[in-house]
């Protein structure tokens, strides 16, 4: 399968924010699904998941998958929509990646942050990473790429 260079999570965040203002929580979930879909659709084998959208790894926080560096960047917005205009400095993604981002936007873009949180809470990768943590307990366990791939490849197979 063709290999893609990795981008930054900030590049992908700007892409989503150019579509529509959204809260930091919704942005985190959009980034998670973009990462998960890219991992699943651009790799052929669970033992070689070298095609990743960006190098950052998600952690299984109380409100779902989170990239800590993106969290810190947008933390000042709290529950309010991020109002940054990013259309001027968008990265040009290859067609395959652009198509995946468009598909993720099409599927998840109309959900609220709370709805997306609920969806991620029902999925195995987040549940498995949290282990025996109770619902409101702090957890920063990393969500494994293998678990993400396994979850989503079952849906497309």
Biotite code that builds the C-alpha atoms (Angstrom):
import biotite.structure as struc

atoms = struc.array([
    struc.Atom([0.000, 0.000, 0.000], chain_id="A", res_id=1, res_name="UNK", atom_name="CA", element="C"),
    struc.Atom([1.183, 3.547, -0.725], chain_id="A", res_id=2, res_name="UNK", atom_name="CA", element="C"),
    struc.Atom([2.902, 5.267, 2.212], chain_id="A", res_id=3, res_name="UNK", atom_name="CA", element="C"),
    struc.Atom([1.937, 8.757, 3.375], chain_id="A", res_id=4, res_name="UNK", atom_name="CA", element="C"),
    struc.Atom([3.989, 11.243, 5.296], chain_id="A", res_id=5, res_name="UNK", atom_name="CA", element="C"),
    struc.Atom([2.701, 12.154, 8.692], chain_id="A", res_id=6, res_name="UNK", atom_name="CA", element="C"),
    struc.Atom([1.194, 15.539, 9.319], chain_id="A", res_id=7, res_name="UNK", atom_name="CA", element="C"),
    struc.Atom([0.667, 17.282, 12.614], chain_id="A", res_id=8, res_name="UNK", atom_name="CA", element="C"),
    struc.Atom([-2.486, 17.050, 14.656], chain_id="A", res_id=9, res_name="UNK", atom_name="CA", element="C"),
    struc.Atom([-2.544, 20.859, 14.490], chain_id="A", res_id=10, res_name="UNK", atom_name="CA", element="C"),
    struc.Atom([-2.657, 20.662, 10.663], chain_id="A", res_id=11, res_name="UNK", atom_name="CA", element="C"),
    struc.Atom([-5.681, 18.370, 10.807], chain_id="A", res_id=12, res_name="UNK", atom_name="CA", element="C"),
    struc.Atom([-7.317, 20.490, 13.530], chain_id="A", res_id=13, res_name="UNK", atom_name="CA", element="C"),
    struc.Atom([-7.038, 23.551, 11.286], chain_id="A", res_id=14, res_name="UNK", atom_name="CA", element="C"),
    struc.Atom([-8.618, 21.580, 8.442], chain_id="A", res_id=15, res_name="UNK", atom_name="CA", element="C"),
    struc.Atom([-11.658, 20.732, 10.607], chain_id="A", res_id=16, res_name="UNK", atom_name="CA", element="C"),
    struc.Atom([-11.869, 24.267, 12.032], chain_id="A", res_id=17, res_name="UNK", atom_name="CA", element="C"),
    struc.Atom([-11.942, 25.645, 8.493], chain_id="A", res_id=18, res_name="UNK", atom_name="CA", element="C"),
    struc.Atom([-15.182, 23.706, 7.990], chain_id="A", res_id=19, res_name="UNK", atom_name="CA", element="C"),
    struc.Atom([-17.027, 25.107, 10.995], chain_id="A", res_id=20, res_name="UNK", atom_name="CA", element="C"),
    struc.Atom([-16.300, 26.510, 14.470], chain_id="A", res_id=21, res_name="UNK", atom_name="CA", element="C"),
    struc.Atom([-16.504, 23.793, 17.133], chain_id="A", res_id=22, res_name="UNK", atom_name="CA", element="C"),
    struc.Atom([-15.736, 23.207, 20.779], chain_id="A", res_id=23, res_name="UNK", atom_name="CA", element="C"),
    struc.Atom([-12.399, 21.727, 21.829], chain_id="A", res_id=24, res_name="UNK", atom_name="CA", element="C"),
    struc.Atom([-14.189, 18.507, 22.853], chain_id="A", res_id=25, res_name="UNK", atom_name="CA", element="C"),
    struc.Atom([-15.773, 18.079, 19.430], chain_id="A", res_id=26, res_name="UNK", atom_name="CA", element="C"),
    struc.Atom([-12.464, 18.874, 17.741], chain_id="A", res_id=27, res_name="UNK", atom_name="CA", element="C"),
    struc.Atom([-10.769, 16.121, 19.779], chain_id="A", res_id=28, res_name="UNK", atom_name="CA", element="C"),
    struc.Atom([-13.327, 13.562, 18.612], chain_id="A", res_id=29, res_name="UNK", atom_name="CA", element="C"),
    struc.Atom([-13.063, 14.676, 14.975], chain_id="A", res_id=30, res_name="UNK", atom_name="CA", element="C"),
    struc.Atom([-9.276, 14.278, 15.202], chain_id="A", res_id=31, res_name="UNK", atom_name="CA", element="C"),
    struc.Atom([-9.727, 10.837, 16.734], chain_id="A", res_id=32, res_name="UNK", atom_name="CA", element="C"),
    struc.Atom([-11.984, 9.625, 13.943], chain_id="A", res_id=33, res_name="UNK", atom_name="CA", element="C"),
    struc.Atom([-9.723, 11.111, 11.257], chain_id="A", res_id=34, res_name="UNK", atom_name="CA", element="C"),
    struc.Atom([-6.776, 9.298, 12.845], chain_id="A", res_id=35, res_name="UNK", atom_name="CA", element="C"),
    struc.Atom([-8.723, 6.028, 13.236], chain_id="A", res_id=36, res_name="UNK", atom_name="CA", element="C"),
    struc.Atom([-10.053, 6.051, 9.673], chain_id="A", res_id=37, res_name="UNK", atom_name="CA", element="C"),
    struc.Atom([-6.644, 6.885, 8.200], chain_id="A", res_id=38, res_name="UNK", atom_name="CA", element="C"),
    struc.Atom([-4.992, 4.147, 10.252], chain_id="A", res_id=39, res_name="UNK", atom_name="CA", element="C"),
    struc.Atom([-7.604, 1.639, 9.119], chain_id="A", res_id=40, res_name="UNK", atom_name="CA", element="C"),
    struc.Atom([-7.976, 2.610, 5.470], chain_id="A", res_id=41, res_name="UNK", atom_name="CA", element="C"),
    struc.Atom([-4.302, 3.161, 4.599], chain_id="A", res_id=42, res_name="UNK", atom_name="CA", element="C"),
    struc.Atom([-2.748, 0.108, 6.271], chain_id="A", res_id=43, res_name="UNK", atom_name="CA", element="C"),
    struc.Atom([-3.128, -3.497, 5.131], chain_id="A", res_id=44, res_name="UNK", atom_name="CA", element="C"),
    struc.Atom([-1.928, -5.339, 8.216], chain_id="A", res_id=45, res_name="UNK", atom_name="CA", element="C"),
    struc.Atom([-2.383, -4.930, 11.968], chain_id="A", res_id=46, res_name="UNK", atom_name="CA", element="C"),
    struc.Atom([1.304, -5.876, 12.350], chain_id="A", res_id=47, res_name="UNK", atom_name="CA", element="C"),
    struc.Atom([2.429, -2.916, 10.204], chain_id="A", res_id=48, res_name="UNK", atom_name="CA", element="C"),
    struc.Atom([0.520, 0.240, 11.065], chain_id="A", res_id=49, res_name="UNK", atom_name="CA", element="C"),
    struc.Atom([3.145, 2.610, 9.725], chain_id="A", res_id=50, res_name="UNK", atom_name="CA", element="C"),
    struc.Atom([0.629, 4.847, 7.924], chain_id="A", res_id=51, res_name="UNK", atom_name="CA", element="C"),
    struc.Atom([-0.568, 7.239, 10.606], chain_id="A", res_id=52, res_name="UNK", atom_name="CA", element="C"),
    struc.Atom([-2.161, 10.624, 10.010], chain_id="A", res_id=53, res_name="UNK", atom_name="CA", element="C"),
    struc.Atom([0.054, 12.245, 12.657], chain_id="A", res_id=54, res_name="UNK", atom_name="CA", element="C"),
    struc.Atom([2.531, 10.998, 15.270], chain_id="A", res_id=55, res_name="UNK", atom_name="CA", element="C"),
    struc.Atom([0.521, 12.109, 18.325], chain_id="A", res_id=56, res_name="UNK", atom_name="CA", element="C"),
    struc.Atom([-1.143, 9.384, 20.387], chain_id="A", res_id=57, res_name="UNK", atom_name="CA", element="C"),
    struc.Atom([-4.576, 9.563, 21.959], chain_id="A", res_id=58, res_name="UNK", atom_name="CA", element="C"),
    struc.Atom([-5.159, 9.081, 25.653], chain_id="A", res_id=59, res_name="UNK", atom_name="CA", element="C"),
    struc.Atom([-8.344, 7.651, 27.182], chain_id="A", res_id=60, res_name="UNK", atom_name="CA", element="C"),
    struc.Atom([-9.579, 10.626, 29.203], chain_id="A", res_id=61, res_name="UNK", atom_name="CA", element="C"),
    struc.Atom([-12.917, 10.874, 31.003], chain_id="A", res_id=62, res_name="UNK", atom_name="CA", element="C"),
    struc.Atom([-14.618, 12.599, 28.043], chain_id="A", res_id=63, res_name="UNK", atom_name="CA", element="C"),
    struc.Atom([-13.190, 10.251, 25.407], chain_id="A", res_id=64, res_name="UNK", atom_name="CA", element="C"),
    struc.Atom([-10.004, 10.135, 23.302], chain_id="A", res_id=65, res_name="UNK", atom_name="CA", element="C"),
    struc.Atom([-7.793, 13.212, 23.751], chain_id="A", res_id=66, res_name="UNK", atom_name="CA", element="C"),
    struc.Atom([-4.517, 14.488, 22.316], chain_id="A", res_id=67, res_name="UNK", atom_name="CA", element="C"),
    struc.Atom([-2.935, 16.279, 25.301], chain_id="A", res_id=68, res_name="UNK", atom_name="CA", element="C"),
    struc.Atom([-1.042, 18.863, 23.211], chain_id="A", res_id=69, res_name="UNK", atom_name="CA", element="C"),
    struc.Atom([-4.188, 19.835, 21.294], chain_id="A", res_id=70, res_name="UNK", atom_name="CA", element="C"),
    struc.Atom([-6.065, 19.962, 24.601], chain_id="A", res_id=71, res_name="UNK", atom_name="CA", element="C"),
    struc.Atom([-3.519, 22.432, 25.989], chain_id="A", res_id=72, res_name="UNK", atom_name="CA", element="C"),
    struc.Atom([-3.653, 24.570, 22.847], chain_id="A", res_id=73, res_name="UNK", atom_name="CA", element="C"),
    struc.Atom([-7.443, 24.985, 22.901], chain_id="A", res_id=74, res_name="UNK", atom_name="CA", element="C"),
    struc.Atom([-8.080, 24.699, 26.665], chain_id="A", res_id=75, res_name="UNK", atom_name="CA", element="C"),
    struc.Atom([-8.793, 28.461, 26.999], chain_id="A", res_id=76, res_name="UNK", atom_name="CA", element="C"),
    struc.Atom([-11.960, 28.000, 24.919], chain_id="A", res_id=77, res_name="UNK", atom_name="CA", element="C"),
    struc.Atom([-13.509, 25.705, 27.519], chain_id="A", res_id=78, res_name="UNK", atom_name="CA", element="C"),
    struc.Atom([-16.928, 24.641, 26.246], chain_id="A", res_id=79, res_name="UNK", atom_name="CA", element="C"),
    struc.Atom([-17.115, 27.495, 23.721], chain_id="A", res_id=80, res_name="UNK", atom_name="CA", element="C"),
    struc.Atom([-16.532, 27.138, 19.998], chain_id="A", res_id=81, res_name="UNK", atom_name="CA", element="C"),
    struc.Atom([-13.052, 27.786, 18.693], chain_id="A", res_id=82, res_name="UNK", atom_name="CA", element="C"),
    struc.Atom([-13.382, 30.837, 16.506], chain_id="A", res_id=83, res_name="UNK", atom_name="CA", element="C"),
    struc.Atom([-10.009, 30.714, 14.759], chain_id="A", res_id=84, res_name="UNK", atom_name="CA", element="C"),
    struc.Atom([-10.072, 31.349, 11.048], chain_id="A", res_id=85, res_name="UNK", atom_name="CA", element="C"),
    struc.Atom([-7.550, 28.918, 9.602], chain_id="A", res_id=86, res_name="UNK", atom_name="CA", element="C"),
    struc.Atom([-8.388, 28.959, 5.915], chain_id="A", res_id=87, res_name="UNK", atom_name="CA", element="C"),
    struc.Atom([-5.248, 30.917, 5.015], chain_id="A", res_id=88, res_name="UNK", atom_name="CA", element="C"),
    struc.Atom([-2.679, 28.446, 6.276], chain_id="A", res_id=89, res_name="UNK", atom_name="CA", element="C"),
    struc.Atom([-4.191, 25.054, 5.523], chain_id="A", res_id=90, res_name="UNK", atom_name="CA", element="C"),
    struc.Atom([-1.893, 22.177, 4.634], chain_id="A", res_id=91, res_name="UNK", atom_name="CA", element="C"),
    struc.Atom([-2.538, 20.562, 1.273], chain_id="A", res_id=92, res_name="UNK", atom_name="CA", element="C"),
    struc.Atom([-3.189, 16.894, 1.962], chain_id="A", res_id=93, res_name="UNK", atom_name="CA", element="C"),
    struc.Atom([-2.842, 14.202, -0.715], chain_id="A", res_id=94, res_name="UNK", atom_name="CA", element="C"),
    struc.Atom([-6.133, 13.252, -2.354], chain_id="A", res_id=95, res_name="UNK", atom_name="CA", element="C"),
    struc.Atom([-6.499, 10.023, -0.368], chain_id="A", res_id=96, res_name="UNK", atom_name="CA", element="C"),
    struc.Atom([-6.106, 11.816, 2.968], chain_id="A", res_id=97, res_name="UNK", atom_name="CA", element="C"),
    struc.Atom([-8.334, 14.696, 1.869], chain_id="A", res_id=98, res_name="UNK", atom_name="CA", element="C"),
    struc.Atom([-11.011, 12.136, 0.917], chain_id="A", res_id=99, res_name="UNK", atom_name="CA", element="C"),
    struc.Atom([-10.762, 10.441, 4.312], chain_id="A", res_id=100, res_name="UNK", atom_name="CA", element="C"),
    struc.Atom([-11.076, 13.788, 6.102], chain_id="A", res_id=101, res_name="UNK", atom_name="CA", element="C"),
    struc.Atom([-14.110, 14.669, 3.977], chain_id="A", res_id=102, res_name="UNK", atom_name="CA", element="C"),
    struc.Atom([-15.700, 11.293, 4.787], chain_id="A", res_id=103, res_name="UNK", atom_name="CA", element="C"),
    struc.Atom([-15.076, 11.768, 8.518], chain_id="A", res_id=104, res_name="UNK", atom_name="CA", element="C"),
    struc.Atom([-16.572, 15.262, 8.296], chain_id="A", res_id=105, res_name="UNK", atom_name="CA", element="C"),
    struc.Atom([-19.579, 13.899, 6.405], chain_id="A", res_id=106, res_name="UNK", atom_name="CA", element="C"),
    struc.Atom([-20.215, 11.119, 8.934], chain_id="A", res_id=107, res_name="UNK", atom_name="CA", element="C"),
    struc.Atom([-19.440, 12.908, 12.226], chain_id="A", res_id=108, res_name="UNK", atom_name="CA", element="C"),
    struc.Atom([-19.539, 16.639, 11.481], chain_id="A", res_id=109, res_name="UNK", atom_name="CA", element="C"),
    struc.Atom([-23.184, 17.153, 12.407], chain_id="A", res_id=110, res_name="UNK", atom_name="CA", element="C"),
    struc.Atom([-22.934, 15.419, 15.782], chain_id="A", res_id=111, res_name="UNK", atom_name="CA", element="C"),
    struc.Atom([-22.539, 17.497, 18.924], chain_id="A", res_id=112, res_name="UNK", atom_name="CA", element="C"),
    struc.Atom([-19.486, 17.144, 21.151], chain_id="A", res_id=113, res_name="UNK", atom_name="CA", element="C"),
    struc.Atom([-21.573, 15.241, 23.716], chain_id="A", res_id=114, res_name="UNK", atom_name="CA", element="C"),
    struc.Atom([-22.946, 12.858, 21.082], chain_id="A", res_id=115, res_name="UNK", atom_name="CA", element="C"),
    struc.Atom([-19.420, 12.141, 19.827], chain_id="A", res_id=116, res_name="UNK", atom_name="CA", element="C"),
    struc.Atom([-18.258, 11.583, 23.405], chain_id="A", res_id=117, res_name="UNK", atom_name="CA", element="C"),
    struc.Atom([-21.066, 9.067, 23.872], chain_id="A", res_id=118, res_name="UNK", atom_name="CA", element="C"),
    struc.Atom([-20.120, 7.253, 20.656], chain_id="A", res_id=119, res_name="UNK", atom_name="CA", element="C"),
    struc.Atom([-16.444, 6.961, 21.633], chain_id="A", res_id=120, res_name="UNK", atom_name="CA", element="C"),
    struc.Atom([-17.444, 5.685, 25.078], chain_id="A", res_id=121, res_name="UNK", atom_name="CA", element="C"),
    struc.Atom([-19.255, 2.779, 23.399], chain_id="A", res_id=122, res_name="UNK", atom_name="CA", element="C"),
    struc.Atom([-16.196, 1.752, 21.388], chain_id="A", res_id=123, res_name="UNK", atom_name="CA", element="C"),
    struc.Atom([-13.650, -0.854, 22.425], chain_id="A", res_id=124, res_name="UNK", atom_name="CA", element="C"),
    struc.Atom([-10.386, 1.122, 21.965], chain_id="A", res_id=125, res_name="UNK", atom_name="CA", element="C"),
    struc.Atom([-11.321, 3.772, 24.548], chain_id="A", res_id=126, res_name="UNK", atom_name="CA", element="C"),
    struc.Atom([-12.912, 1.226, 26.895], chain_id="A", res_id=127, res_name="UNK", atom_name="CA", element="C"),
    struc.Atom([-9.903, -1.082, 26.759], chain_id="A", res_id=128, res_name="UNK", atom_name="CA", element="C"),
    struc.Atom([-7.408, 1.735, 27.377], chain_id="A", res_id=129, res_name="UNK", atom_name="CA", element="C"),
    struc.Atom([-9.367, 2.899, 30.439], chain_id="A", res_id=130, res_name="UNK", atom_name="CA", element="C"),
    struc.Atom([-9.314, -0.598, 31.893], chain_id="A", res_id=131, res_name="UNK", atom_name="CA", element="C"),
    struc.Atom([-10.852, -0.646, 35.363], chain_id="A", res_id=132, res_name="UNK", atom_name="CA", element="C"),
    struc.Atom([-11.039, 3.137, 35.790], chain_id="A", res_id=133, res_name="UNK", atom_name="CA", element="C"),
    struc.Atom([-14.424, 4.332, 36.948], chain_id="A", res_id=134, res_name="UNK", atom_name="CA", element="C"),
    struc.Atom([-16.287, 6.761, 34.636], chain_id="A", res_id=135, res_name="UNK", atom_name="CA", element="C"),
    struc.Atom([-15.044, 9.947, 36.339], chain_id="A", res_id=136, res_name="UNK", atom_name="CA", element="C"),
    struc.Atom([-11.558, 8.769, 37.313], chain_id="A", res_id=137, res_name="UNK", atom_name="CA", element="C"),
    struc.Atom([-8.487, 10.432, 35.805], chain_id="A", res_id=138, res_name="UNK", atom_name="CA", element="C"),
    struc.Atom([-6.798, 8.232, 33.212], chain_id="A", res_id=139, res_name="UNK", atom_name="CA", element="C"),
    struc.Atom([-4.102, 9.054, 30.705], chain_id="A", res_id=140, res_name="UNK", atom_name="CA", element="C"),
    struc.Atom([-3.574, 5.556, 29.312], chain_id="A", res_id=141, res_name="UNK", atom_name="CA", element="C"),
    struc.Atom([-2.685, 5.555, 25.640], chain_id="A", res_id=142, res_name="UNK", atom_name="CA", element="C"),
    struc.Atom([-5.199, 4.107, 23.185], chain_id="A", res_id=143, res_name="UNK", atom_name="CA", element="C"),
    struc.Atom([-3.353, 1.515, 21.121], chain_id="A", res_id=144, res_name="UNK", atom_name="CA", element="C"),
    struc.Atom([-3.178, 1.719, 17.346], chain_id="A", res_id=145, res_name="UNK", atom_name="CA", element="C"),
    struc.Atom([-3.773, -2.035, 17.171], chain_id="A", res_id=146, res_name="UNK", atom_name="CA", element="C"),
    struc.Atom([-7.018, -1.677, 19.146], chain_id="A", res_id=147, res_name="UNK", atom_name="CA", element="C"),
    struc.Atom([-8.141, 1.198, 16.908], chain_id="A", res_id=148, res_name="UNK", atom_name="CA", element="C"),
    struc.Atom([-7.332, -0.780, 13.753], chain_id="A", res_id=149, res_name="UNK", atom_name="CA", element="C"),
    struc.Atom([-9.060, -3.933, 15.053], chain_id="A", res_id=150, res_name="UNK", atom_name="CA", element="C"),
    struc.Atom([-12.211, -1.984, 15.927], chain_id="A", res_id=151, res_name="UNK", atom_name="CA", element="C"),
    struc.Atom([-12.572, -0.177, 12.620], chain_id="A", res_id=152, res_name="UNK", atom_name="CA", element="C"),
    struc.Atom([-11.344, -2.878, 10.231], chain_id="A", res_id=153, res_name="UNK", atom_name="CA", element="C"),
    struc.Atom([-14.165, -5.077, 11.547], chain_id="A", res_id=154, res_name="UNK", atom_name="CA", element="C"),
    struc.Atom([-16.609, -2.426, 10.323], chain_id="A", res_id=155, res_name="UNK", atom_name="CA", element="C"),
    struc.Atom([-15.226, -2.210, 6.800], chain_id="A", res_id=156, res_name="UNK", atom_name="CA", element="C"),
    struc.Atom([-14.449, -5.913, 6.320], chain_id="A", res_id=157, res_name="UNK", atom_name="CA", element="C"),
])
